[in-house]
């Protein structure tokens, strides 16, 4: 039996949706990479800051940027799930969001204000 106009239209819509989901995944991952780079630069500046006033300003910017990075890390996980990708452990290897300032690099306590984690879930 031949294809109908309706079937063609539904397939075209499904392709467009899949393309949009993929493009969203790329945009989210790019933003997360950018935020991680900002965190690395802010962390280095904080460690090198010559006075407490500057350190406090940098720490405030770092906290805000880290919160945004954690939000985008969560967005990435949600977008992957929308594409049927459910194994997210690899994300923590690829997109390493630096720990809170002053926290130990290994075993740092999880920030309970992380989007998609702690009380938000």
C-alpha contacts under 8 A as a table, 3 or more apart, distances in Angstrom:
res1	aa1	res2	aa2	distance
3	X	7	X	6.37
3	X	8	X	7.07
4	X	7	X	5.24
4	X	8	X	6.42
5	X	8	X	5.16
5	X	9	X	6.16
6	X	9	X	5.09
6	X	10	X	6.18
7	X	10	X	5.11
7	X	11	X	6.18
8	X	11	X	5.21
8	X	12	X	6.17
9	X	12	X	5.07
9	X	13	X	6.20
10	X	13	X	5.09
10	X	14	X	6.17
11	X	14	X	5.00
11	X	15	X	6.17
12	X	15	X	5.11
12	X	16	X	6.16
13	X	16	X	5.03
13	X	17	X	6.15
14	X	17	X	5.16
14	X	18	X	6.22
15	X	18	X	5.14
15	X	19	X	6.13
16	X	19	X	5.09
16	X	20	X	6.15
17	X	20	X	5.04
17	X	21	X	6.17
18	X	21	X	5.14
18	X	22	X	6.23
18	X	83	X	7.82
19	X	22	X	5.13
19	X	23	X	6.14
20	X	23	X	5.04
20	X	24	X	6.07
21	X	24	X	5.08
21	X	25	X	6.23
21	X	79	X	7.23
21	X	82	X	7.59
21	X	83	X	7.03
22	X	25	X	5.05
22	X	26	X	6.42
22	X	83	X	7.79
23	X	26	X	5.11
23	X	27	X	6.26
24	X	27	X	5.06
24	X	28	X	6.09
24	X	79	X	7.52
25	X	28	X	5.22
25	X	29	X	6.09
25	X	76	X	6.50
25	X	79	X	6.07
25	X	80	X	7.10
26	X	29	X	5.18
26	X	30	X	6.06
27	X	30	X	5.12
27	X	31	X	6.22
28	X	31	X	5.17
28	X	32	X	6.16
28	X	72	X	6.49
28	X	75	X	7.03
28	X	76	X	6.03
29	X	32	X	5.05
29	X	33	X	6.17
29	X	72	X	7.79
29	X	73	X	7.99
29	X	76	X	6.52
30	X	33	X	5.13
30	X	34	X	6.23
31	X	34	X	5.01
31	X	35	X	6.18
31	X	72	X	7.33
32	X	35	X	5.09
32	X	36	X	6.17
32	X	69	X	5.75
32	X	72	X	5.66
32	X	73	X	6.51
32	X	95	X	7.54
33	X	36	X	5.15
33	X	37	X	6.28
33	X	95	X	7.03
34	X	37	X	5.15
34	X	38	X	6.30
35	X	38	X	4.97
35	X	39	X	6.19
35	X	65	X	6.65
35	X	66	X	7.57
35	X	68	X	7.54
35	X	69	X	5.58
36	X	39	X	5.00
36	X	40	X	6.26
36	X	66	X	7.88
36	X	69	X	6.68
36	X	95	X	7.71
36	X	96	X	7.46
36	X	97	X	5.90
36	X	98	X	7.26
37	X	40	X	5.15
37	X	41	X	6.32
38	X	41	X	5.13
38	X	42	X	6.02
38	X	65	X	7.54
39	X	42	X	5.00
39	X	43	X	5.89
39	X	62	X	6.14
39	X	65	X	6.64
39	X	66	X	6.70
39	X	97	X	7.99
39	X	98	X	6.94
40	X	43	X	5.15
40	X	44	X	6.24
40	X	98	X	7.26
41	X	44	X	5.19
41	X	45	X	6.16
42	X	45	X	5.01
42	X	46	X	5.98
42	X	58	X	6.48
42	X	59	X	7.96
42	X	61	X	7.66
42	X	62	X	6.03
43	X	46	X	5.02
43	X	47	X	6.21
43	X	58	X	7.98
43	X	62	X	7.06
43	X	101	X	7.40
44	X	47	X	5.20
44	X	48	X	6.26
45	X	48	X	5.09
45	X	49	X	5.84
45	X	58	X	7.37
46	X	49	X	5.14
46	X	54	X	7.77
46	X	55	X	5.33
46	X	58	X	5.72
46	X	59	X	6.70
47	X	55	X	7.84
49	X	52	X	7.60
49	X	54	X	6.24
49	X	55	X	5.66
50	X	54	X	7.41
50	X	55	X	7.74
51	X	54	X	5.68
51	X	55	X	6.32
52	X	55	X	4.90
52	X	56	X	6.07
53	X	56	X	5.23
53	X	57	X	6.39
54	X	57	X	5.08
54	X	58	X	6.10
55	X	58	X	5.10
55	X	59	X	5.93
56	X	59	X	4.95
56	X	60	X	6.17
57	X	60	X	5.21
57	X	61	X	6.40
58	X	61	X	5.10
58	X	62	X	5.98
59	X	62	X	4.91
59	X	63	X	6.12
59	X	101	X	7.26
60	X	63	X	5.21
60	X	64	X	6.33
61	X	64	X	5.20
61	X	65	X	6.03
62	X	65	X	5.11
62	X	66	X	5.91
62	X	101	X	7.88
63	X	66	X	5.09
63	X	67	X	6.13
63	X	100	X	7.19
63	X	101	X	7.99
64	X	67	X	5.17
64	X	68	X	6.34
65	X	68	X	5.05
65	X	69	X	6.12
66	X	69	X	4.90
66	X	70	X	6.11
66	X	97	X	7.37
66	X	98	X	7.69
66	X	100	X	7.64
67	X	70	X	5.19
67	X	71	X	6.27
67	X	113	X	7.91
67	X	114	X	6.68
67	X	115	X	7.85
68	X	71	X	5.00
68	X	72	X	6.28
69	X	72	X	5.07
69	X	73	X	6.10
69	X	97	X	6.93
70	X	73	X	4.92
70	X	74	X	6.27
70	X	97	X	7.17
70	X	114	X	5.94
70	X	115	X	6.35
71	X	74	X	5.12
71	X	75	X	6.23
71	X	114	X	6.86
71	X	115	X	5.07
71	X	116	X	7.54
72	X	75	X	4.76
72	X	76	X	6.05
73	X	76	X	5.12
73	X	77	X	6.46
73	X	95	X	7.75
74	X	77	X	5.07
74	X	78	X	6.30
74	X	115	X	6.44
74	X	116	X	5.97
75	X	78	X	5.08
75	X	79	X	6.03
76	X	79	X	5.11
76	X	80	X	6.10
77	X	80	X	5.14
77	X	81	X	6.29
77	X	88	X	6.65
78	X	81	X	5.09
78	X	82	X	6.35
79	X	82	X	4.99
79	X	83	X	6.57
80	X	83	X	5.09
80	X	84	X	6.40
80	X	85	X	5.04
80	X	86	X	6.86
81	X	84	X	4.88
81	X	85	X	4.99
81	X	86	X	5.43
82	X	85	X	7.37
85	X	88	X	7.78
87	X	90	X	7.30
88	X	91	X	5.43
88	X	92	X	7.58
89	X	92	X	5.76
89	X	93	X	7.22
90	X	93	X	5.17
90	X	94	X	6.33
91	X	94	X	5.10
91	X	95	X	5.57
91	X	96	X	7.88
92	X	95	X	5.32
92	X	96	X	5.53
92	X	97	X	7.90
93	X	96	X	6.05
98	X	105	X	7.92
99	X	103	X	6.16
99	X	104	X	7.50
99	X	105	X	6.35
99	X	108	X	6.73
100	X	103	X	5.44
100	X	108	X	7.98
100	X	111	X	7.93
103	X	108	X	5.55
103	X	109	X	7.52
104	X	107	X	6.54
104	X	108	X	5.16
105	X	108	X	5.96
110	X	114	X	7.96
111	X	114	X	5.64
111	X	118	X	7.88
112	X	117	X	6.63
112	X	118	X	4.73
112	X	119	X	6.71
113	X	117	X	7.19
113	X	118	X	6.55
113	X	119	X	7.25
113	X	120	X	7.57
114	X	117	X	5.31
114	X	118	X	6.74
114	X	120	X	7.81
115	X	118	X	7.88
115	X	120	X	6.36
116	X	120	X	5.54
116	X	121	X	5.43
117	X	120	X	5.67
117	X	121	X	5.52
118	X	121	X	6.11
